[in-house]
Amino acid sequence: METKVKTTRNPLIYQSQKQRTLDEAKEMFMRYLKEFAQSKNLSENEIMLIKEFFEEVYLEKKASYILEDKLRELNLYLNQALIYALSGAYKKQSVTDNFTKVFYYRNKKGELSYERH
């Protein structure tokens, strides 16, 4: 399983190793593009065109990594839910216990949504 790190701006957003590597590659590309443009005497229009193409590919790749991470987490959750449902562990709990948990989570969700606004 990949390690994830918190970004400094928002603790709710995590970056995988692939995303961090992609960001580092972008920084390196931009730095070397400046050097390359100076050595080949490229015009500003050519530089902007190269940056636009690169940015398009970069954003597509980053989006695919983010989607891959989110789908992986969703898949793990669904696998655990399916295993739990097939094992019959939920039948061992009393109805009042389940109702209390649902009621607690509904109230907790309301508090969290209130705090965001």
C-alpha positions as CSV (number, residue, x, y, z in Angstrom):
1,M,0.0,0.0,0.0
2,E,1.3,3.5,-0.9
3,T,2.2,6.0,1.8
4,K,0.4,9.3,1.7
5,V,1.4,12.6,3.1
6,K,-0.6,15.6,4.1
7,T,-0.2,18.8,2.2
8,T,0.4,21.9,4.2
9,R,-2.6,23.8,2.9
10,N,-5.4,21.4,3.6
11,P,-5.0,18.4,5.9
12,L,-7.9,16.6,4.2
13,I,-6.1,16.4,0.9
14,Y,-3.4,13.7,0.5
15,Q,-0.9,13.1,-2.2
16,S,0.5,9.7,-3.1
17,Q,4.1,9.1,-4.0
18,K,3.1,9.1,-7.7
19,Q,1.5,12.6,-7.4
20,R,4.5,14.0,-5.6
21,T,6.9,12.5,-8.2
22,L,4.8,14.0,-10.9
23,D,4.9,17.4,-9.3
24,E,8.7,17.2,-8.9
25,A,9.0,16.2,-12.6
26,K,6.9,19.2,-13.6
27,E,9.2,21.6,-11.6
28,M,12.3,20.0,-13.2
29,F,10.7,20.2,-16.7
30,M,9.9,23.9,-16.3
31,R,13.4,24.7,-15.0
32,Y,15.1,22.9,-17.9
33,L,12.7,24.3,-20.4
34,K,13.9,27.8,-19.5
35,E,17.5,26.7,-20.0
36,F,16.7,24.9,-23.3
37,A,14.8,28.0,-24.6
38,Q,17.7,30.2,-23.9
39,S,20.2,27.9,-25.6
40,K,18.0,27.5,-28.7
41,N,16.7,31.1,-28.8
42,L,13.1,30.1,-28.8
43,S,10.4,32.8,-29.0
44,E,7.9,33.5,-26.3
45,N,5.1,32.0,-28.4
46,E,7.0,28.7,-28.9
47,I,7.7,28.5,-25.1
48,M,4.1,29.2,-24.3
49,L,3.0,26.5,-26.8
50,I,5.3,23.9,-25.2
51,K,4.1,24.9,-21.7
52,E,0.4,24.6,-22.8
53,F,1.0,21.1,-24.2
54,F,2.9,20.0,-21.2
55,E,0.3,21.4,-18.8
56,E,-2.5,19.5,-20.6
57,V,-0.6,16.2,-20.3
58,Y,0.4,17.0,-16.7
59,L,-3.2,17.7,-15.6
60,E,-4.5,14.6,-17.3
61,K,-1.9,12.4,-15.6
62,K,-2.5,14.0,-12.2
63,A,-6.3,13.5,-12.6
64,S,-5.7,9.9,-13.4
65,Y,-3.6,9.4,-10.3
66,I,-6.2,11.1,-8.1
67,L,-8.9,9.0,-9.6
68,E,-6.8,5.9,-9.2
69,D,-6.3,6.6,-5.5
70,K,-10.0,7.4,-4.8
71,L,-11.1,4.3,-6.7
72,R,-8.6,2.1,-4.7
73,E,-10.0,3.4,-1.4
74,L,-13.6,2.9,-2.6
75,N,-12.7,-0.6,-3.8
76,L,-11.2,-1.5,-0.4
77,Y,-14.3,-0.2,1.4
78,L,-16.7,-2.2,-0.9
79,N,-14.6,-5.3,-0.4
80,Q,-14.8,-4.9,3.4
81,A,-18.5,-4.2,3.3
82,L,-19.1,-7.3,1.1
83,I,-17.0,-9.5,3.5
84,Y,-18.9,-8.1,6.4
85,A,-22.3,-8.8,4.7
86,L,-21.4,-12.3,3.7
87,S,-19.9,-13.2,7.0
88,G,-23.2,-12.5,8.8
89,A,-21.6,-10.6,11.6
90,Y,-24.3,-8.0,11.5
91,K,-26.9,-10.6,12.5
92,K,-25.2,-11.0,15.9
93,Q,-26.0,-7.4,16.8
94,S,-29.3,-6.4,18.3
95,V,-31.7,-4.2,16.4
96,T,-31.5,-1.5,19.0
97,D,-27.8,-1.4,18.8
98,N,-27.8,-0.9,15.1
99,F,-30.5,1.8,15.4
100,T,-28.5,3.6,17.9
101,K,-25.4,3.7,15.6
102,V,-27.5,4.9,12.7
103,F,-29.0,7.6,14.8
104,Y,-25.6,8.7,16.1
105,Y,-24.1,8.9,12.6
106,R,-27.0,10.9,11.3
107,N,-26.5,13.5,14.1
108,K,-22.8,13.5,13.6
109,K,-23.2,14.1,9.9
110,G,-25.4,17.0,10.6
111,E,-22.9,18.5,13.0
112,L,-20.1,18.1,10.5
113,S,-22.0,19.7,7.7
114,Y,-23.0,22.6,10.0
115,E,-19.3,23.2,10.9
116,R,-18.3,23.4,7.2
117,H,-20.8,26.2,6.5
